[in-house]
């Protein structure tokens, strides 16, 4: 993974000192609250319902064990001993004291971490595939490209005050595990005539106006990545709306102009940038690739797990949480942060330290955060899978539900967020408890259920096979249910079923949808396949009987 040089470290250290001074002046009454708001947001600090929330950047989801242990200690010393992993592969502290945030930032800087641009109208954390570098369907490792984008976008003076927040995701595999089609810019690595490049998607996003991104370029040669993105951002920076925050995202501009006209404007802007100073040299590309070399894999390892006796629970876990690896004798393992009774994406300080120990023992000292709010060990010997499973089973990280109904995405909702219309976590808990049966979950097969507490869609409900949205109904918390979404390579937006439901009714609604699917599916059909074949009407009729 990328390592800071002296230049990187100096920038981060100076930024910490700057923010410490700003915080001290704010607490002394020397900086008005409205001015301090923008200063704290650019350093990842929100004011939430009950306490500040600090969002820590985890570029493209990669963590070292040193970093994870530091995060565990920080959560214990400055918070309440747990953290929340997000769909942007970041980490959030929900209870830091405002006056102690500079101390947290200083400790993060000591392990090459920061909170810069995790909020504000700027380019946010660059996200990618958690299996990058080891996935069997990989075209090219996306991590070096995500790192190039991270370095380019961090405190870029021209794009530090965009009309609205801006999110970029990169996928280097045939399967999209980074939801690139619902990002402001989505980049799919492709090869054409032996040359590496990018398919460029623009104008995706969720929130109040969910949009699937439009493709504006089939093939962009690799050396032109930054200059072309600069052209996109210049067009957006110049023409994006600043008078209405609800219409300020690039997706609104692309729709207003049409993708074809927007692409024309980008090409016209690119004429002034192409082959300019931001053009990537082969030397710079190779330098960055050098930070993501393959570990010292052993050869001639057994290609099957070593199990003393047949164990049905272990075999179930292998089916769902263990994925194929490029290297013979190794596997990709995902640790589930979706145990019934625990908020999805939450993990304790003790669990983080335990995962760090596991990564040192089993996976070359590295951990990946997934878009689905889980943790991945990317390089586990197949011969050690049983030992690993036994260890995580005893520490509540072995739920064999990856990709199944209870592996849900869920935002913190009204328990924490001041923007939320309704609570998300109690709904997730009720659904987990209703469907806490692994035989049934396996029978249902792949099914994405996503929950958001408000229209900001931090839980990505628009692209859930089943999506749940918290809404305010005359001061009461209600929940709108939609179906038919997908955040993968077959991306689609879900359709709303109809009127919203009281919280206690949501598990019953989900069960009705599931029963309808089971009664109408063909052999081998996923929930999304059945929906696309029969449409929304049978589901709606089952949920709202006449």
KEROVEX-21075 format. One line per 2 residues: number of its first residue (from 0); for each residue x, y, z of C-alpha. Coordinates in Angstrom, 3 decimals. Layout:
NUM = X/Y/Z | ...;
end
This chain:
0 = 0.000/0.000/0.000 | 1.038/3.619/-0.411;
2 = 3.566/5.020/2.065 | 3.942/8.712/2.848;
4 = 7.129/10.496/1.852 | 8.454/13.586/3.645;
6 = 6.350/15.828/1.429 | 3.127/13.986/2.311;
8 = 3.922/13.962/6.008 | 4.752/17.661/6.079;
10 = 1.455/18.560/4.417 | -0.569/16.504/6.905;
12 = 1.354/17.736/9.946 | 0.922/21.358/8.876;
14 = -2.787/20.809/8.275 | -3.183/19.389/11.806;
16 = -1.413/22.395/13.316 | -3.571/24.744/11.242;
18 = -6.792/23.089/12.389 | -5.656/23.038/16.023;
20 = -5.191/26.805/15.842 | -8.587/27.247/14.167;
22 = -10.311/25.146/16.836 | -8.664/27.036/19.673;
24 = -9.692/30.368/18.143 | -13.257/29.132/17.647;
26 = -13.518/27.976/21.265 | -12.136/31.348/22.352;
28 = -14.866/33.121/20.393 | -12.513/34.551/17.784;
30 = -14.025/32.683/14.814 | -17.813/32.843/14.220;
32 = -19.677/29.546/14.084 | -20.642/29.918/10.406;
34 = -17.007/30.449/9.412 | -15.787/27.574/11.575;
36 = -18.382/25.280/10.002 | -16.522/25.183/6.696;
38 = -13.158/24.777/8.433 | -14.318/21.775/10.457;
40 = -16.121/20.180/7.513 | -12.929/20.237/5.437;
42 = -11.356/18.296/8.298 | -14.142/15.715/8.460;
44 = -16.018/17.022/11.504 | -19.810/17.135/11.441;
46 = -22.237/18.261/14.135 | -24.690/15.386/14.529;
48 = -27.831/14.856/16.556 | -26.150/14.076/19.880;
50 = -22.452/14.795/19.406 | -19.874/15.648/16.741;
52 = -19.018/12.963/14.193 | -15.516/12.630/12.780;
54 = -15.107/10.912/9.409 | -11.653/9.440/8.810;
56 = -10.433/8.850/5.258 | -9.484/5.309/4.261;
58 = -8.269/5.730/0.666 | -9.683/2.962/-1.543;
60 = -10.421/1.017/1.640 | -6.864/-0.082/2.501;
62 = -5.572/-0.243/6.071 | -2.400/-1.553/7.620;
64 = -2.525/-3.350/10.949 | -0.670/-0.427/12.544;
66 = -3.377/1.919/11.338 | -6.196/-0.351/12.480;
68 = -4.689/-0.689/15.966 | -4.338/3.091/16.149;
70 = -7.985/3.505/15.172 | -8.961/1.027/17.879;
72 = -7.016/2.951/20.499 | -8.399/6.306/19.330;
74 = -11.949/4.950/19.525 | -11.271/3.818/23.076;
76 = -9.445/6.954/24.263 | -11.549/9.614/22.554;
78 = -14.880/7.929/21.834 | -17.017/5.078/23.183;
80 = -14.963/2.116/22.029 | -16.520/1.407/18.648;
82 = -16.503/2.803/15.108 | -18.708/2.694/12.023;
84 = -17.475/1.731/8.545 | -19.276/3.459/5.670;
86 = -20.145/2.704/2.047 | -17.301/5.042/0.982;
88 = -14.845/2.715/2.741 | -14.298/5.382/5.409;
90 = -14.536/5.132/9.179 | -16.611/7.308/11.515;
92 = -16.312/8.162/15.194 | -19.700/9.119/16.599;
94 = -18.818/10.705/19.947 | -15.576/12.743/19.807;
96 = -15.326/15.996/21.745 | -14.834/19.013/19.499;
98 = -11.884/20.273/21.533 | -10.138/16.886/21.304;
100 = -10.420/16.487/17.527 | -7.030/18.169/16.896;
102 = -5.437/15.571/19.184 | -7.130/12.802/17.212;
104 = -5.901/14.304/13.938 | -2.365/14.484/15.302;
106 = -2.423/10.823/16.287 | -3.845/9.864/12.892;
108 = -1.068/11.783/11.158 | 1.503/9.659/12.985;
110 = 0.209/6.591/11.088 | -0.297/8.307/7.720;
112 = -4.013/8.984/8.089 | -6.185/12.097/8.042;
114 = -9.741/13.435/7.687 | -9.085/15.921/4.887;
116 = -11.900/16.217/2.314 | -14.143/13.647/3.946;
118 = -16.761/16.389/3.857 | -17.352/19.682/2.089;
120 = -17.866/20.672/-1.553 | -14.733/18.970/-2.783;
122 = -13.518/15.646/-4.157 | -14.154/13.059/-1.441;
124 = -12.395/9.787/-0.636 | -11.544/7.808/-3.792;
126 = -13.145/4.361/-3.615 | -12.455/1.104/-5.410;
128 = -12.892/-2.669/-5.403 | -11.991/-4.326/-2.100;
130 = -10.639/-7.313/-4.061 | -8.304/-5.183/-6.210;
132 = -5.025/-6.927/-6.993 | -6.311/-10.414/-6.180;
134 = -9.695/-10.801/-7.942 | -9.839/-13.527/-10.579;
136 = -11.976/-11.347/-12.876 | -9.494/-8.475/-12.749;
138 = -8.479/-6.575/-15.877 | -5.963/-4.401/-14.020;
140 = -5.276/-3.566/-10.375 | -7.294/-0.416/-9.688;
142 = -5.398/0.625/-6.549 | -2.518/2.481/-8.260;
144 = -5.062/4.488/-10.236 | -7.074/5.254/-7.120;
146 = -3.842/6.403/-5.464 | -2.963/8.634/-8.422;
148 = -6.418/10.182/-8.139 | -6.043/10.590/-4.371;
150 = -2.780/12.485/-4.708 | -4.127/14.614/-7.548;
152 = -7.397/15.513/-5.818 | -6.184/16.154/-2.271;
154 = -6.241/19.923/-1.699 | -6.276/20.577/-5.455;
156 = -6.552/24.386/-5.492 | -8.815/24.568/-8.526;
158 = -11.337/22.043/-7.234 | -11.357/22.884/-3.539;
160 = -14.705/24.679/-3.702 | -16.953/22.891/-6.174;
162 = -20.704/23.544/-6.444 | -21.272/20.419/-4.335;
164 = -19.530/17.312/-2.998 | -17.903/15.108/-5.624;
166 = -17.300/11.361/-5.561 | -15.098/9.196/-7.804;
168 = -14.901/5.394/-7.926 | -12.634/3.089/-9.948;
170 = -13.230/-0.528/-10.976 | -10.589/-2.750/-12.516;
172 = -12.651/-5.932/-12.760 | -15.417/-7.362/-14.891;
174 = -17.752/-7.351/-11.905 | -18.468/-3.936/-10.407;
176 = -17.883/-4.034/-6.657 | -17.412/-0.252/-6.362;
178 = -20.837/0.957/-7.599 | -19.154/3.132/-10.238;
180 = -22.433/3.838/-12.046 | -23.834/5.853/-9.142;
182 = -20.838/8.154/-8.736 | -20.166/11.642/-10.033;
184 = -17.367/10.060/-12.036 | -17.104/6.304/-12.477;
186 = -14.018/4.828/-14.114 | -13.970/1.326/-15.562;
188 = -10.522/0.068/-16.540 | -10.545/-1.459/-20.021;
190 = -8.070/-2.690/-22.623 | -8.259/-1.830/-26.316;
192 = -5.803/-3.157/-28.883 | -3.424/-4.040/-26.051;
194 = -3.542/-0.539/-24.565 | -4.793/0.203/-21.056;
196 = -7.383/2.928/-20.587 | -10.684/3.906/-19.027;
198 = -14.341/3.950/-19.869 | -15.576/7.199/-18.350;
200 = -19.015/7.525/-16.748 | -20.309/10.875/-15.476;
202 = -23.336/12.165/-13.607 | -24.333/9.223/-11.452;
204 = -25.564/9.664/-7.922 | -28.327/8.928/-5.438;
206 = -29.940/11.322/-2.951 | -33.044/13.299/-3.907;
208 = -32.501/12.742/-7.627 | -31.106/9.234/-8.208;
210 = -29.382/8.857/-11.578 | -27.393/6.119/-13.305;
212 = -24.234/7.653/-14.786 | -23.940/8.321/-18.511;
214 = -20.995/7.022/-20.516 | -19.225/9.977/-22.168;
216 = -16.114/8.189/-23.404 | -15.612/4.547/-24.390;
218 = -11.841/4.601/-24.191 | -9.519/7.135/-22.579;
220 = -5.809/6.234/-22.825 | -4.227/5.910/-19.390;
222 = -1.810/8.827/-19.756 | -4.725/11.254/-20.226;
224 = -6.665/10.295/-17.098 | -5.961/13.423/-15.060;
226 = -6.227/15.945/-17.889 | -9.597/14.521/-18.952;
228 = -10.918/14.553/-15.390 | -9.709/18.140/-15.051;
230 = -11.753/18.979/-18.147 | -14.856/17.368/-16.604;
232 = -14.399/19.227/-13.343 | -13.754/22.555/-15.059;
234 = -17.014/22.261/-16.978 | -18.837/21.354/-13.764;
236 = -17.108/24.067/-11.739 | -18.062/26.689/-14.309;
238 = -21.610/25.582/-15.182 | -22.823/23.704/-12.089;
240 = -25.500/25.471/-10.063 | -24.485/27.187/-6.839;
242 = -27.820/28.847/-6.079 | -29.584/25.662/-4.941;
244 = -27.738/22.876/-3.118 | -30.399/20.368/-4.160;
246 = -29.608/21.056/-7.815 | -25.859/21.535/-7.500;
248 = -24.584/18.003/-8.160 | -23.014/17.220/-11.517;
250 = -25.817/14.749/-12.255 | -28.243/17.695/-12.527;
252 = -25.945/19.512/-14.947 | -25.452/16.422/-17.125;
254 = -29.194/15.836/-17.294 | -29.924/19.500/-18.043;
256 = -27.394/19.657/-20.878 | -27.873/16.010/-21.967;
258 = -24.901/13.629/-21.785 | -24.049/14.294/-25.436;
260 = -23.788/18.069/-24.995 | -21.916/17.677/-21.713;
262 = -19.420/15.369/-23.439 | -18.945/17.944/-26.191;
264 = -18.166/20.631/-23.642 | -15.664/18.330/-21.916;
266 = -13.933/17.586/-25.216 | -13.754/21.302/-25.992;
268 = -12.217/21.999/-22.581 | -9.832/19.064/-22.932;
270 = -8.279/20.639/-26.036 | -6.597/23.127/-23.686;
272 = -5.416/20.464/-21.249 | -4.516/17.396/-23.290;
274 = -0.767/16.645/-23.218 | -0.346/19.385/-20.623;
276 = 1.478/19.258/-17.254 | -0.988/16.764/-15.737;
278 = -0.356/14.167/-18.448 | 0.792/10.971/-16.755;
280 = 4.197/9.629/-17.710 | 4.957/5.929/-17.785;
282 = 7.555/6.566/-15.069 | 4.935/8.071/-12.743;
284 = 2.475/5.256/-13.418 | 5.142/2.655/-12.680;
286 = 6.258/4.540/-9.562 | 2.736/4.360/-8.189;
288 = 2.312/0.724/-9.176 | 5.444/0.050/-7.162;
290 = 3.513/0.678/-3.943 | 1.161/-2.218/-4.727;
292 = 3.494/-5.126/-5.350 | 2.341/-8.682/-4.755;
294 = 3.129/-10.157/-1.329 | 5.653/-12.929/-0.897;
296 = 3.228/-15.713/-1.789 | 4.276/-19.277/-1.102;
298 = 4.119/-21.733/-3.949 | 2.990/-25.363/-4.021;
300 = 0.453/-24.759/-1.271 | -2.563/-27.059/-0.864;
302 = -5.437/-25.805/-2.980 | -8.113/-26.950/-0.553;
304 = -8.892/-26.020/3.069 | -7.493/-28.327/5.724;
306 = -10.375/-29.598/7.843 | -9.984/-32.341/10.406;
308 = -13.647/-33.367/10.144 | -16.570/-32.253/8.051;
310 = -18.168/-29.170/9.556 | -21.411/-27.895/8.035;
312 = -21.098/-24.412/9.506 | -17.563/-24.057/8.152;
314 = -18.655/-25.271/4.733 | -21.480/-22.732/4.706;
316 = -19.017/-19.954/5.547 | -16.711/-21.142/2.751;
318 = -19.562/-20.907/0.242 | -20.464/-17.338/1.065;
320 = -17.561/-15.491/2.663 | -14.576/-16.981/0.829;
322 = -13.816/-15.996/-2.781 | -11.321/-17.263/-5.379;
324 = -7.845/-15.727/-5.538 | -5.444/-15.140/-8.430;
326 = -2.707/-17.045/-6.619 | -3.028/-20.814/-6.288;
328 = -3.318/-21.926/-2.677 | -4.800/-18.598/-1.473;
330 = -8.312/-17.223/-0.954 | -10.055/-13.900/-0.297;
332 = -11.932/-13.833/3.024 | -14.575/-11.325/4.116;
334 = -15.240/-10.825/7.820 | -18.920/-10.037/8.367;
336 = -19.819/-6.909/10.327 | -23.500/-7.844/10.056;
338 = -24.153/-9.949/13.124 | -27.747/-9.920/14.347;
340 = -28.140/-7.392/17.155 | -25.273/-5.146/16.002;
342 = -25.662/-2.103/13.750 | -24.353/-2.957/10.257;
344 = -20.816/-1.665/9.797 | -20.122/-1.221/13.516;
346 = -17.098/-2.842/15.130 | -15.607/-2.502/18.612;
348 = -12.088/-1.458/19.569 | -11.360/-5.006/20.777;
350 = -12.587/-6.485/17.506 | -10.397/-4.086/15.520;
352 = -7.354/-5.136/17.500 | -8.328/-8.752/17.001;
354 = -8.698/-8.227/13.223 | -5.271/-6.565/13.154;
356 = -3.804/-9.640/14.844 | -5.577/-11.850/12.295;
358 = -4.239/-9.802/9.391 | -0.695/-10.057/10.710;
360 = -1.048/-13.793/11.102 | -3.057/-14.699/8.021;
362 = -2.920/-11.870/5.434 | 0.416/-10.016/5.217;
364 = -0.633/-7.275/7.662 | -3.319/-5.709/5.476;
366 = -7.087/-5.147/5.774 | -9.605/-3.883/3.199;
368 = -12.854/-2.029/3.966 | -15.670/-2.984/1.582;
370 = -18.388/-0.863/0.005 | -20.862/-3.146/1.810;
372 = -19.423/-2.180/5.243 | -17.479/-5.374/5.905;
374 = -13.745/-6.102/6.251 | -11.688/-8.244/3.888;
376 = -8.465/-10.215/4.340 | -7.245/-10.480/0.771;
378 = -4.452/-13.080/0.991 | -5.303/-16.066/3.191;
380 = -3.717/-19.499/2.652 | -6.421/-22.037/1.927;
382 = -4.717/-24.441/4.304 | -5.365/-21.927/7.128;
384 = -9.001/-21.136/6.381 | -10.315/-23.481/9.049;
386 = -8.049/-21.997/11.722 | -9.121/-18.499/10.680;
388 = -12.787/-19.432/10.746 | -12.531/-20.892/14.234;
390 = -10.874/-17.701/15.468 | -13.428/-15.306/13.965;
392 = -16.373/-17.494/14.943 | -15.418/-17.047/18.592;
394 = -15.228/-13.252/18.063 | -18.569/-12.773/16.272;
396 = -17.124/-12.034/12.822 | -18.052/-15.248/11.022;
398 = -21.678/-14.760/9.981 | -21.858/-16.727/6.699;
400 = -24.127/-14.207/5.005 | -22.001/-12.325/2.476;
402 = -24.279/-11.216/-0.347 | -27.409/-12.505/1.382;
404 = -30.398/-10.627/2.797 | -28.924/-9.877/6.235;
406 = -25.654/-8.589/4.744 | -27.450/-5.279/4.444;
408 = -26.099/-1.788/3.905 | -27.395/0.623/6.533;
410 = -26.605/4.239/7.414 | -26.485/5.366/11.088;
412 = -29.870/7.076/10.621 | -31.762/9.033/13.239;
414 = -29.896/7.513/16.163 | -26.985/9.771/15.226;
416 = -27.521/11.873/12.110 | -29.208/15.272/12.394;
418 = -30.326/15.042/8.752 | -32.224/11.775/9.163;
420 = -36.009/11.632/9.034 | -36.121/8.260/10.762;
422 = -33.987/5.680/12.505 | -32.289/3.023/10.378;
424 = -30.579/0.795/12.916 | -33.763/-0.489/14.676;
426 = -35.234/-1.406/11.272 | -32.063/-3.275/10.315;
428 = -32.141/-5.077/13.672 | -35.778/-6.112/13.248;
430 = -35.111/-7.473/9.763 | -31.992/-9.320/10.922;
432 = -33.955/-10.966/13.729 | -36.873/-11.896/11.459;
434 = -34.563/-13.575/8.945 | -31.989/-15.036/11.343;
436 = -32.073/-18.449/9.665 | -29.127/-19.345/7.432;
438 = -30.973/-22.187/5.690 | -33.654/-19.731/4.618;
440 = -31.078/-17.090/3.613 | -29.275/-19.608/1.431;
442 = -32.535/-20.606/-0.195 | -33.254/-16.954/-1.013;
444 = -29.833/-16.542/-2.587 | -28.155/-13.264/-3.545;
446 = -30.253/-10.335/-2.339 | -29.164/-6.770/-1.577;
448 = -31.193/-4.943/1.077 | -30.219/-1.310/1.697;
450 = -31.569/1.097/4.339 | -31.308/4.909/4.473;
452 = -32.628/7.239/7.160 | -33.259/10.095/4.722;
454 = -33.169/11.133/1.070 | -29.418/11.748/1.208;
456 = -29.265/7.983/0.618 | -26.115/7.185/2.600;
458 = -27.502/3.639/2.783 | -27.851/3.458/-1.030;
460 = -31.504/2.405/-0.812 | -32.086/3.416/-4.447;
462 = -29.875/0.563/-5.669 | -30.983/-2.135/-3.260;
464 = -32.847/-5.119/-4.653 | -35.033/-4.073/-1.736;
466 = -34.580/-0.521/-0.481 | -35.961/1.022/2.702;
468 = -36.107/4.815/3.158 | -37.002/6.627/6.358;
470 = -39.526/9.436/5.803 | -41.217/11.992/8.012;
472 = -45.001/11.778/8.062 | -46.493/14.573/10.144;
474 = -43.759/14.228/12.731 | -43.876/10.424/12.796;
476 = -41.221/8.029/11.479 | -42.398/5.983/8.501;
478 = -40.608/3.888/5.892 | -40.961/3.812/2.126;
480 = -40.082/0.506/0.428 | -38.779/0.155/-3.119;
482 = -37.643/-2.852/-5.163 | -35.641/-3.629/-8.277;
484 = -32.452/-1.656/-7.741 | -28.884/-2.815/-8.321;
486 = -25.547/-1.173/-7.633 | -23.493/-3.678/-9.617;
488 = -22.532/-3.888/-13.293 | -26.238/-4.343/-14.109;
490 = -27.043/-1.087/-12.293 | -30.672/0.002/-12.010;
492 = -32.781/2.230/-9.791 | -35.483/0.742/-7.598;
494 = -39.179/1.554/-7.979 | -41.274/2.693/-5.024;
496 = -43.942/0.145/-4.090 | -46.482/2.625/-2.767;
498 = -47.470/4.335/0.506 | -45.035/4.149/3.427;
500 = -45.238/1.881/6.472 | -44.888/2.180/10.231;
502 = -41.621/0.823/11.603 | -43.187/-2.265/13.130;
504 = -44.671/-3.210/9.751 | -41.421/-3.178/7.772;
506 = -40.319/-6.784/8.568 | -43.774/-8.013/7.526;
508 = -43.510/-6.108/4.243 | -40.072/-7.585/3.573;
510 = -41.410/-11.057/4.324 | -44.299/-10.539/1.917;
512 = -41.889/-9.473/-0.819 | -39.742/-12.520/-0.125;
514 = -42.734/-14.861/-0.193 | -43.836/-13.371/-3.516;
516 = -40.387/-13.891/-4.956 | -40.211/-17.498/-3.761;
518 = -43.598/-18.315/-5.234 | -42.830/-16.738/-8.630;
520 = -39.154/-17.450/-9.222 | -37.789/-19.811/-11.832;
522 = -34.913/-22.164/-11.117 | -31.704/-20.267/-10.544;
524 = -33.321/-16.831/-10.503 | -32.146/-14.201/-8.059;
526 = -34.655/-11.780/-6.538 | -33.596/-9.092/-9.034;
528 = -34.024/-11.525/-11.953 | -37.552/-12.418/-10.934;
530 = -38.446/-8.756/-10.462 | -37.134/-7.881/-13.912;
532 = -39.093/-10.737/-15.471 | -42.486/-10.204/-13.802;
534 = -42.329/-6.507/-12.927 | -43.462/-4.651/-9.829;
536 = -47.195/-5.418/-10.064 | -47.248/-8.863/-8.356;
538 = -45.152/-7.534/-5.480 | -47.338/-4.465/-5.077;
540 = -50.528/-6.542/-5.119 | -49.116/-8.807/-2.406;
542 = -48.076/-5.914/-0.166 | -51.231/-3.831/-0.742;
544 = -54.056/-6.393/-1.117 | -57.409/-4.983/-2.195;
end
